[in-house]
Amino acid sequence: MSVSSDYYREQLHNKRAVSIGFLKKFARSIDVDIFDKIYSRQTLFFTAKKRRVRLPKEVSNDLAYFYGYLQGDGCLTLDKKGVVFSDEYLEQMERINELSGKLFGFHGKIYPKMSKISLKPSYQIEIKSVVLNSFFYHVMGINRGIKKNLKITELLMHDDIILKSYFSGLFDVDGTLPKNPEKAKQLFIDLTMKDEKFIHSIENFD
């Protein structure tokens, strides 16, 4: 493996988490199935520095909702160190923060933000996690920084219930209903986003 015996022993016996680089060398030289064996474990944990993150192996309703909300009103930071959400409603930020704890095992920090022209604060969640940023970038397909070229990941396409949870997340960010539905001449669900191509792709779902 081109590593010292001390380094080998440290990775396998002394460290709480083995590095991905070491596992790649281990797979090439000793056991080609090591990643499949790790994935077969019931729970997967990843670490970056001291933070331990639980990553889901399957797309649940909660993950689909979280993903939809992230596409609508969140972003992956360009420095690859975290995930950020913004909303004017504190209760929504608290809900997303609770989902973070449920899905990944830790919460972010919620704090108010005031702009020069606003009359009331908006709220932001900052979830500091290199692992989470990488997960949504590499696995779920969300770009870092300003959102562009939005699309629905194939991981959601084969389950109508999962898709409904995803659309619920999008709607809770950018959706509206008639203010007085009993008086409306025609009922509607309105979803407003800047990405026109993405909106047209949503039209294909019924």
N, C-alpha and C positions, 0 to 999 in steps of 0.2 A: 504493500500500500504506500510505500515511500514515506512512512511516518515513524517516529521514534517509538520505542516500547513504552516510554513514560507517557507520551501523548495518547497512545492507543488505550492504555490502562485508565488514564484520566477520563477519556470520553465514555468508556463503557462502565466504569465503576464509581468514579468520584463526582461526576457532574450531574446536576439535576436534569439537564436537557442536553442531548447530543446535537452537535452542529449539523446543519444540512450538508455542508462541505464534506464533513467526515463520512456521513452516510452515503454520499455519492461515491466516495472512494471505496467504502465498504462494499457497495453494490457492484462496483467494477471488479474488485479483487477477490471477494469472499462469498457474497450471497446476493445474486441478482434479484431475488425476490424480497429483499428487506423492506422496500417501500410498500409492497402489497401486504406484508405481514403487519407493518405498522398501521396501515389503513384498516385492516381487519379488526383492530381493537375497537371496543365499544365507544370510547371517547378519545378525541384527538386534542392534544394541547400543544401550543406553540409558544415560544418565548422570544422576546426581544429585550435585551438587558434583563431587568428583573420582573417585567410584567408577563404574567402567564395568561394566555388567551385560549379559550375553548372555541374551536371552529366546528361548525355543523358539517355532517357528512351528507345530509339530505336537505332539500329545500322544503321547509315547513311553511305553514300559513304565516307564522310570525316573521320568518326570514323574508318571505315574499312581500309582506307589508313594509318591513324595514327597508328593503331594497327599493320599493316603489316610492317611499317617502324620501329616500336618499336621492333618487333620480329627480324628484320634484323640487325639493327644497334643501338639498344638502350638497356637499362636495367632498372630494378627496383632496387633501392638501398637496401642493406641488412639492413640498419637502419630503413627502412620503411618510410623514410621521403621524398622521391622524385623519379623522373624519369629523366634519363640522356640519351642523344643522342650524337653520335659522327659521324662526316663526314668530308672529306677533302674539300667539296664544301660549301662555306659560303651561297650561294643562297639556297641550300637545307635546311640548318639549319634555315634560315629565313622563308622558306616556312612552316616547321614544327612548328616553333614558332607562326606563324600566325594562323595555324590550332589549336594550343593550345588555343589561345585567342578566336577563333570562337567557339570551342567545349565546353570549360570549363570556359571561362570568365577571364582568366589571362594568361600572358606570362612568359616564363622562362628567364634566363640570358644566352646570348651567349658570349663565350670568346675563344680566340685562344690558342692552346696548341702546344708546340714544344718539340719533343723528341731529344735525343742526336744524332740520325742518320738521322733525317729528314732534307730536304732542304727547305721545306716550311711548314707553320703551318697547322694543322688540326683544326677543330672547334668543340666545345662541347656546348650543351644546358643543363643547369641544371634547371629543373622545381621542385621547392621545394613545395611538397604537400603530406601530409600524406594521404589525401582523395584520390588523384589520384593514388598513389602507391597501396592503398588498393583496389581501383576499378579494376585496371588491374590485380591484384593478385587474388582477390576473384571472380570477374565477368568474366573477359576475360581469366583467366587461365594462366598467365605468371608468372613463378617463379621469386623469388628475387635473386639478385646476378648474377653469371655467368649463362647464359641461358643453359638449358638442357631440354631434353624430350619435345621439341617443338611440338605443335600440333595446328590445326586450330579449333578454338572454334565452337561449334555447332550453336552458334548464327548467323553465316555467311552462314550456309550450304544450306539454303532454298531460296536463292536469287542470281541468276547468276550475276546480275549487281553489287551487293554488293561484291561478290567474286572477280569480275574483279578489283574493287577498292582496295581490299585487296592485290591481286597479284601485282597490280601496285606499292603499297608501298614496297613490298618485292623486286620487280625488280629494283626499283630506288635505292635500297641499294646495292644489290648483283648481278644484272643482266647485261648482255652484249648482243650486237647485232653485226653482221658482220660490220667491219670497212668500207668496200666498198661493200655494198650489191649488187650493179649492176655488180660487178665482181665475186661475190661469186658463187661457183659451187653449193652450197646448203645453203639456208637460214636457220637460226637457232635463237633461243632465249636461252641463257645460263644463268642459275641461280646457283651460287656457294655458298654453305653453309657447315658448318662443320658437321651438324647433318644429317647423312646419312639416318636414318629412316624417318626424316621429309621430305627430298628430295623425297624419294620413295612415301610418302603419297601424295605429290604434283603431282606425275606422274599420279595419278588416276583421275585427273581432266583434261577435254579436252576443 
